[in-house]
Amino acid sequence: MSLQNPVFIPGPTNIPDSLRKACDMPTMDHRSTDFADILHPALKGVKEILKSKTADIFIFPSTGTGGWETAISNTLAAGDSVLAARNGMFSSRWIEMCQRYGLKVKVIDLPWGEGLPADRYHEILAADKAHEIKCVLATHNETATGVCSDIAAVRQAIDEAKHPALLFVDGVSSIGSIDFRFDEWKVDIAVTGSQKGFMLPAGLAILGLSQKALARTSTAGLNPAFFNIRDMADNYASNAYPYTPPIGLLQGLKTSCQMLLDEGLHQVFARHHRIAEGVRRAVKAWSMPLCAMSPNLYSDTVSAIRTPEGFNSTDIVTHAANKYGVAFGVGLGQVAGKVFRIGHLGSLTDVMALSGIATAEMCMVDLGLDIKLGSGIAVAQDYYRTDH
Ligand SMILES: *Cc1c(COP(=O)(O)O)cnc(C)c1O
């Protein structure tokens, strides 16, 4: 077994030592005032990272998927209609979850590698005169394809259609790594988890709710028990949880937010962009296309790289793990065997990224792909050694 870091999967991401230490705590009474000193700074930190002054933050012991479930089950009722686009594995899973809950999902099917189609959202919402659609689901960063969509454009589509639907955004692989503007985009629910941009172990579902979404939790809802927003809100008022909170992870989250804010959000996003750009230049030097269909869709947290026809991309991932002890991401769903993914988010530097690029190169040469050792590395080095 290799526990060698860095990993190049798009989550869970590398955990910095400071965060590992922050999570390592003795037992604490979770009804004590000491807990309030962990909970409230964590909530406040998340709010700042979402660039929001208005959101209420909720943190459940769960993962991003539990965060979606929280969003859906607290605000919608069986039979409600929602609008969603399917352009990868994660957007597909949102849709399936809604269907399991008995919601009617109006699906816009897109080729994987495409971004969210604001024009199609607009068209469908404008035609929904009866306002049957209660919410629009948008995956900000589709981790399966390395596609980052324009959420501001989705918001504009809803507004221009003069439609009251809520906007729910999956920011699991963007929040804390790519600019996310909760207030400016008038997001109603943003969802993420602890193990991606926040650089922590998995275990927390993190949500931001607008006041509009919050109001919906008292009137609508599938009446969830564990993931109940109102129970959580009531308990936060007395510095507690409706059940035993994962204090170590919350302490980690408090520290993680502080780390990101100390670095400066602008710097954090710029670092992700620079690292991603170096990876993309290397990929270009290998003459391999990205799954993302155009440069405006390129994700700064993950690159999904298409391998040549007839080659099984999963072999790269297996070989990297077995021979070099390095983790890359496999292709998921429709693009399984067709792409491999280099995750480049969280606790990562240019130099760490170079090790991933170099490893990918060795694997591809080992497996007989027509790539010259050092070709990608050289362009990435050249990019990283100059200021951007
Ligand atoms: C990782 C991820 C999820 C799933 O989150 P879990 O924490 O694994 O439940 C959902 N959406 C996106 C975009 C992701 O990257």
The ligand as a Tripos MOL2 file, in Angstrom:
@<TRIPOS>MOLECULE
LIG
   15    15     1     0     0
SMALL
NO_CHARGES

@<TRIPOS>ATOM
      1 C1        -17.0420   14.9950   -5.2680 C.3       1 LIG1
      2 C2        -18.2510   15.5720   -5.8690 C.ar      1 LIG1
      3 C3        -19.5230   15.2540   -5.4100 C.ar      1 LIG1
      4 C4        -19.7740   14.1850   -4.4050 C.3       1 LIG1
      5 O1        -19.3720   14.5410   -3.1590 O.3       1 LIG1
      6 P1        -19.1420   13.4540   -2.0380 P.3       1 LIG1
      7 O2        -18.5030   14.2790   -0.9750 O.co2     1 LIG1
      8 O3        -18.2600   12.3900   -2.5910 O.co2     1 LIG1
      9 O4        -20.4710   12.9450   -1.6510 O.co2     1 LIG1
     10 C5        -20.5900   15.9160   -5.9690 C.ar      1 LIG1
     11 N1        -20.4340   16.8250   -6.9390 N.ar      1 LIG1
     12 C6        -19.2270   17.1420   -7.4150 C.ar      1 LIG1
     13 C7        -19.1300   18.1500   -8.5090 C.3       1 LIG1
     14 C8        -18.0960   16.5220   -6.9090 C.ar      1 LIG1
     15 O5        -16.8970   16.8340   -7.3800 O.3       1 LIG1
@<TRIPOS>BOND
     1     1     2 1
     2     2     3 ar
     3     2    14 ar
     4     3     4 1
     5     3    10 ar
     6     4     5 1
     7     5     6 1
     8     6     7 2
     9     6     8 1
    10     6     9 1
    11    10    11 ar
    12    11    12 ar
    13    12    13 1
    14    12    14 ar
    15    14    15 1
@<TRIPOS>SUBSTRUCTURE
     1 LIG1         1 GROUP 0 **** ****
